[in-house]
């Protein structure tokens, strides 16, 4: 008889970019640990950062998972606020979520003021590019996207050690991958992000990592915070109308990181089943 799949197993389904190679270097239940950490935070403001520039637009990976997790946090008594850039303009306000936009030219003073004014209980990054060991921001092809990337990673560097942080990523170039930078340099063919977080959640698709955290939040609290598939797919479709693109295909299509919609549906269904397993 096959062992039951954990949520960590599910979100690492059919990894195309080597995240399964990194798994032995994290705790066995790393996603659960991240969810437990969130539940230990004071019920105050939480900043959820997302948005990855691809071919003139934001990619489909990141915003959908961020919305699911933000709405779950809201139901659990937190005050979620999305931190993003203009590429994700109007992605979140229709969902009833507060949004702060960071300009690509903003420096450390913006982050310092944001931490001082908001005093967040925690920071969560979901598919945000971070500076690598060479001091650049690079996409999955190793191409620089510095001129199109807000320095959200600088906020996480300032907060590290004083405000709890979580990074969700699927390729090695996202905020949080600094936790495994040496392993990524050795095992994967890329220059890793250098920015660390207190917890790292890896997944085949970053949206799936955020869905996994949300599934654990429902499993751990008993509160119904994991939304129906129709709600999630409806949101993804609305981002397409705003110009979002599949980050791998670089096309305005209803898929994420080259995975067809049916694959995400299958993963989502498995996560739903895992909540009550």
C-alpha positions in Angstrom: 0.0 0.0 0.0 1.4 3.4 -0.9 1.9 5.9 1.9 -0.4 8.8 2.0 0.9 11.9 0.4 1.7 14.8 2.7 1.0 18.4 1.7 4.7 18.8 1.0 4.6 15.8 -1.4 1.6 17.4 -3.2 3.1 20.8 -3.7 6.3 19.3 -5.1 4.4 17.2 -7.7 6.2 16.9 -11.1 8.9 19.4 -10.3 10.5 20.8 -13.5 13.1 23.0 -11.9 14.8 20.8 -9.3 12.9 21.8 -6.2 12.6 18.1 -5.3 16.4 18.0 -5.2 16.3 20.6 -2.4 13.8 18.9 -0.3 16.3 16.8 1.8 17.9 20.0 3.0 14.7 21.2 4.6 12.6 19.8 7.5 10.3 17.0 6.4 7.2 19.1 7.1 8.6 22.5 6.1 5.3 23.8 4.9 3.5 22.8 8.1 6.2 24.5 10.1 5.7 27.7 8.1 1.9 27.6 8.8 2.5 26.9 12.5 4.8 29.9 12.6 2.1 32.1 11.1 -0.4 31.0 13.7 2.1 31.9 16.4 2.2 35.5 15.2 0.3 38.3 16.9 -3.0 39.0 15.1 -1.7 42.2 13.5 -0.8 43.4 10.0 0.9 40.9 7.7 2.6 42.0 4.5 2.3 39.6 1.6 4.7 40.4 -1.2 4.3 39.1 -4.8 4.8 40.0 -8.5 7.5 38.8 -10.9 8.1 40.7 -14.1 8.0 38.6 -17.3 7.9 39.9 -20.9 6.3 43.3 -20.0 3.8 41.9 -17.5 3.4 40.2 -14.2 3.4 36.4 -14.4 0.4 34.2 -13.4 2.4 32.6 -10.6 2.3 34.4 -7.4 -0.8 36.6 -7.3 -3.3 33.8 -7.2 -1.6 32.0 -4.3 -1.2 35.4 -2.5 -4.9 36.1 -2.7 -5.8 32.7 -1.3 -3.4 33.0 1.6 -4.3 36.7 2.3 -8.0 35.9 2.5 -7.3 33.0 4.8 -5.2 35.2 7.1 -8.0 37.8 7.1 -10.5 35.1 8.3 -8.0 34.1 11.0 -7.9 37.6 12.5 -4.9 39.1 10.8 -4.8 42.3 8.7 -3.2 41.3 5.4 -1.8 43.9 3.0 -0.3 43.1 -0.4 3.0 44.6 -1.3 3.7 44.6 -5.0 4.7 46.9 -8.0 2.8 48.5 -10.8 2.9 45.4 -13.0 0.3 44.0 -10.7 -1.9 47.1 -10.7 -5.5 46.4 -10.0 -4.9 42.7 -9.3 -5.9 42.8 -5.6 -8.2 45.8 -4.9 -11.2 44.1 -6.4 -10.6 41.2 -4.0 -11.2 43.6 -1.0 -7.5 43.5 -0.1 -5.3 46.5 0.9 -2.4 47.1 -1.4 0.9 49.0 -1.2 2.8 49.7 -4.4 6.6 49.9 -4.4 8.3 51.8 -7.2 11.2 50.1 -8.9 13.3 53.2 -7.9 12.4 53.0 -4.2 15.3 52.4 -1.9 15.9 51.4 1.7 14.1 54.4 3.1 10.8 53.2 1.7 11.3 49.8 3.4 12.4 51.4 6.7 9.4 53.7 6.7 7.0 50.8 5.9 8.3 48.7 8.7 8.1 51.6 11.1 4.6 52.7 10.1 2.9 49.3 9.6 4.8 47.4 12.3 3.9 44.1 10.7 3.5 40.9 12.7 5.2 39.1 9.8 6.3 39.2 6.1 5.5 36.5 3.5 7.0 36.6 0.0 5.3 34.5 -2.7 7.2 34.4 -6.0 9.3 37.6 -5.6 12.6 37.9 -7.3 15.5 38.6 -5.0 19.1 39.8 -5.5 21.5 37.0 -6.2 25.1 36.5 -5.2 26.2 38.8 -8.1 23.9 41.6 -6.8 21.5 41.3 -9.8 17.9 40.3 -10.2 17.6 37.5 -12.8 14.8 35.5 -14.3 14.7 31.8 -14.9 16.9 32.2 -18.0 19.6 34.1 -16.1 18.5 37.4 -17.8 18.6 40.5 -15.7 15.2 42.0 -14.8 16.7 44.6 -12.4 15.2 47.6 -14.2 11.7 46.1 -13.8 12.0 44.8 -10.3 11.1 46.7 -7.1 13.5 46.1 -4.2 11.0 44.2 -2.1 13.9 41.9 -1.1 15.5 44.9 0.7 12.5 45.0 3.0 13.0 41.3 3.9 16.7 41.9 4.5 15.9 44.8 6.8 13.2 42.8 8.7 15.3 39.6 9.0 16.0 38.9 12.6 13.5 41.3 14.0 10.2 40.6 12.1 9.3 36.9 11.2 9.7 36.2 7.5 8.6 33.4 5.1 9.6 32.9 1.5 7.8 30.8 -1.0 9.6 29.9 -4.3 9.9 27.4 -7.1 13.1 28.1 -8.9 16.0 29.3 -6.7 15.9 33.0 -7.6 13.1 34.1 -5.2 13.3 35.7 -1.8 14.0 33.0 0.8 16.2 30.8 -1.4 19.2 32.3 0.4 18.5 29.7 3.0 19.8 27.1 0.6 22.1 29.2 -1.6 25.1 26.9 -1.2 23.0 23.8 -2.1 21.4 25.6 -5.1 24.8 26.7 -6.4 26.0 23.1 -6.2 22.9 21.2 -7.4 21.1 23.6 -9.8 22.3 25.5 -12.8 21.7 29.0 -11.6 22.9 31.8 -9.4 20.7 31.7 -6.4 18.9 34.5 -4.6 21.0 35.5 -1.5 18.1 36.8 0.6 17.2 34.6 3.6 13.9 34.1 5.5 13.1 32.4 8.7 11.1 29.8 6.8 11.4 28.6 3.2 8.5 26.9 1.4 9.6 25.2 -1.9 7.1 24.0 -4.4 6.9 23.1 -8.1 4.8 26.2 -8.6 4.8 29.1 -6.0 1.0 29.3 -6.1 1.0 25.7 -5.0 3.2 26.5 -2.0 0.8 29.3 -0.9 -2.1 26.9 -1.4 -0.2 24.3 0.7 0.2 26.8 3.5 -3.5 27.7 3.4 -4.4 24.0 3.5 -2.3 23.6 6.6 -3.9 26.7 8.2 -7.3 25.0 7.8 -6.0 21.7 8.9 -4.4 23.2 12.0 -7.2 25.5 13.1 -10.4 23.8 11.8 -11.5 27.1 10.3 -12.8 27.0 6.7 -10.1 29.1 4.9 -9.3 26.9 1.9 -11.5 28.3 -0.9 -13.2 26.4 -3.7 -11.5 25.7 -7.0 -14.0 27.9 -8.9 -13.0 30.9 -6.8 -9.3 30.4 -7.5 -9.7 29.8 -11.2 -12.0 32.8 -11.5 -9.4 35.0 -10.0 -6.7 33.6 -12.3 -8.9 34.3 -15.3 -9.4 37.9 -14.2 -5.6 38.5 -14.0 -5.4 37.3 -17.6 -7.7 40.2 -18.6 -5.2 42.5 -16.9 -2.3 41.1 -19.0 -0.7 38.4 -16.8 1.4 35.8 -18.6 2.6 32.3 -18.0 6.2 32.8 -16.8 7.6 29.8 -18.8 5.5 30.2 -22.0 5.6 34.0 -21.8 2.1 34.0 -23.2 -1.2 35.4 -22.0 -2.8 32.0 -21.4 -4.6 30.3 -18.5 -1.6 28.2 -17.2 1.1 28.7 -14.7 4.8 28.0 -15.2 4.1 25.8 -18.2 1.7 23.6 -16.2 -1.7 23.2 -17.9 -4.7 24.2 -15.9 -5.7 20.5 -15.4 -2.5 19.9 -13.5 -3.1 22.8 -11.1 -6.7 21.5 -10.7 -5.4 18.0 -9.8 -2.9 19.5 -7.2 -5.7 21.6 -5.7 -8.0 18.7 -5.4 -5.3 16.6 -3.6 -4.7 19.5 -1.2 -8.4 19.6 -0.4 -8.3 15.9 0.3 -5.2 16.2 2.5 -6.9 18.7 4.8 -9.1 16.0 6.2 -6.7 13.1 5.9 
